[in-house]
Amino acid sequence: SLAGRGGALPKGMYLHAQIDRSAVPDTTVFIVDYKSNRPAPLTQEEVPDIHWGQMAAYRELAREIYPGRTAICALLWTDGPRLMVLDDKRLDHALTLIDGLPI
């Protein structure tokens, strides 16, 4: 479970999330969310924007809770299964679009 406000999240946004899997070793925070889309996207370009926004928000909050650690986000597509580690630059961009995503 993650809960709180992240510095780069939209003003007034409070996030309370159930993360499917996470691990916090010494220098890194790993966040994995299971997705059951069928068929599963084969490339990151095919991942729906809502998933990018969700993971960008999770990453932002993890950075606030665990300062100084690298946050790595991934989607585990259950149709496969296949693990897709998400691109940091794309997550950065998704963070700027969160306000416009449907809830």
Number of C-alpha atoms within 10 A of each C-alpha: 9 13 14 14 19 21 12 15 20 16 10 8 13 13 15 13 14 11 14 13 13 14 10 14 9 8 11 16 18 18 21 21 19 16 15 13 12 10 10 17 15 11 8 13 9 9 15 11 15 16 16 24 24 18 24 26 25 26 24 20 25 23 18 15 15 15 12 10 17 16 20 18 22 17 21 19 20 15 13 11 12 14 14 16 15 18 13 14 9 14 21 17 13 21 22 15 17 19 14 10 12 8 7
